[in-house]
Amino acid sequence: MPLDPETAVYNLMQSEPTIIAVAVLRGKEIIYTTDNWDISADVGRVVSSWASMNAQFIMISGVKYSLLQCTTERLVATSIRGEGHIVGAKDEEHKIIAYVEPDGSMNVAYMDTARCLGTISSTGPYLDANAQLGRGGPGPAAAAASVDPQLKGEIQAFLDWIKDSEGLSGYINYYLQQNNAQIISELSKIYAELRQIFGV
């Protein structure tokens, strides 16, 4: 059962303390906002900029935020003057816009905001809260039939290689022992990218 916006926002701010203000919208109408944030004068322009997906910045409460990501379901913006960040998540029913303090992580805040959106949606979350990535479950037969068997085999072999103690960890240990600066540098870039993707 979906949570009411006030409870969902309270849970969001408890789980991610760097989010210090939140507004929940239906269309361009604010249906809930924290007491410390009045974006009523700016909400129309923010929603329009988000919908157009080609804006360079948004203005909220007189602060200019440069858009870093703007897709149909995600909004991430930051103040180049260090005045904080804006993250947003939306689905067919609602939009959640959150203000993140300057020292907060935009990626972590976005992920938590997207999870919060799933708790108020009557259509349910994209992933079951108990689902584990990498665990197969019953899926549509049509989707299973359309997967290229060779691609599936390559993916399974890659997953097996990652799990094998002589696989990925052995590969990394070997190059660390060899003190191969080029490989270590490339591995650190990949590691940084994965941390950014997963928001950790």
N, C-alpha and C positions, 0 to 999 in steps of 0.2 A: 504494500500500500504506500502511495507517495506521501512524503512528508510535507507539512505546510512550509511555505517559504521561510518564516521566522525561525522555525526549528532547524531547518536545513542550513540556514546562514549561521545560526549559533554554532552548530556542529562544525561547519567549515572554519569559522574563526577560532574555535578551540583546537582544531587539528593543525591549523597553519597560522600561528600567532602574528606572522608578518603581514597577513591580510588584515587591514584595520578598518575597512569600510566596504560595504557591499550593497548593490541594488539588484533587485530581481524585476524583470520586465516581462510583459506579455505584449508583443508588438512593440509600440512605442510608449505604452502605458507602464508606469512604475507601480507594481503591485506590492512591493515591500522594499524598504531601504533602512539601513542602520541610521540611528539618530544623528550620527556625526557626519552625514554626507547628504547634501542636497544637490542632485544633478539634474533637477527638473528643467532648468533653463538650457541644459546642454544635451539632453537625452535624444532629442530629435536629430540633431546633427551627427551625434555619435552613431546612432543606428543607421542613418543614411550613409555615412562614410563606411561603416562595416559592410553594408549591403552592396555598395559599389565595388569594394575590394580593390580600388585603385587610388585611394587617398594616400597622401604622404604622412599626414598627422591628424590627430584629433585634439580638441580643446575641451578640458573639463575644469570648471571652477577657475578659469583664467590661466590655467597651466597648459602648455603645449607639450604633447606627448608624440614622439616620432613612432610611427607604426613599423614594427619589426616583422610581424606576421599578421596577415589578414586573410582568412579563408572563410568559407561558408559557415564553419563551426568554431573557429578560433580567432581570438584577437589578443595580440600581445604588443604593448607599446611602452616606451620609456621616456622619461624626461631627460634631455641631454644636460640639463642643469642640476641633475641629481635630486629632483623633487619627488622621486618615486616612480612607480610603474602602474600600468593598467593592464589587467587580463580579463578576458571575456570568453564565455562558452555559451553556445546556443544550440537548440534543437528546434523541432517544428513548433513547439509550444512556448518555450521560455528562453530568455537570455539572462545570464548572470554577468554583471560587470563588477569587478573588484579592484580596490585600490591597494597596492602592495607598498609597504614602506621602502625607502631607498636601499636599505641593506638586505632586503628580502630577495629570494631567488624567484625570478619570473617564471621559470620552468616548473618549479615545484608548486608555486601558487596556481599556475594554469591547470596542472594535473588535478590538484585538489578541487579547484573550481569546476572542472569538468565532471569530477565524481559527484560533487554537490548537485550539479544539474541533473544527473541521473537519479538522485534521490527524490526530486520533486516532479519528475516526469511521469505522467500516467502511462506512457508507453513502456516504461521500465528501462533499466540501464542497458547500455550496449553489451556489456559483459556481466555475467552473474557475479555477484560480490565474492562467491566462493570458488569461482572458476580459476584454474591454474593454467598459465600459458604453457604450451607444449604438451598438455594432456588432451588426448583425443577424446571426442565424445560423439554421440550420434549427431550426424549433420544431414543436410538435404542430400538425397541420393543423386540429384542432378549435379550438384557441385562436386561430389566425389567422382562422378563419371567423367567430368570435364578436366580433371587434373592429369597432366601428362605423366605417364608412369616413369619415364626417364628422369624428369624433374623431381618427382616424388622420391625416387631412389637416391638421387644426388643429395637432396635435403636430408634424408634419413642417414645417409653416410656421413654427412657433415655433422649432424647431431651426435652420432655415435663417436666421431672423432673428438668432438668437444668433451664428451663424457669420459672417454678413455684416458687413463692416467698417462699413457704414452702419446696421447694426441696433442691437444692444444697446450696443456700445462707442460708437457715434455718439450714441445716446440719452444715455448717461452723460456723455460729453464735452460735449454741448450744455448740459446742466443745470449742469455744473461751471463752464463758461464764463459762464453766465448768473448764477452765484452764487445759485441758487435754494435758499434754506435749507430750505424745506419738503420739496422733492423729494430733496435731498441727505440730509436726516435720514431720510426713508423708505427710501432706498437703503441707508443704513448699517445700518438695522434688518434689512433683508432679508439683507444681507451677513453680519451677526452670526448670524442664524438659520441660514443655509446653512453657516457655519463650525461651528456647534454640531451640526447634523445630520450633517455629514461628519466631525466630530471633528478638525478642523484648526485 
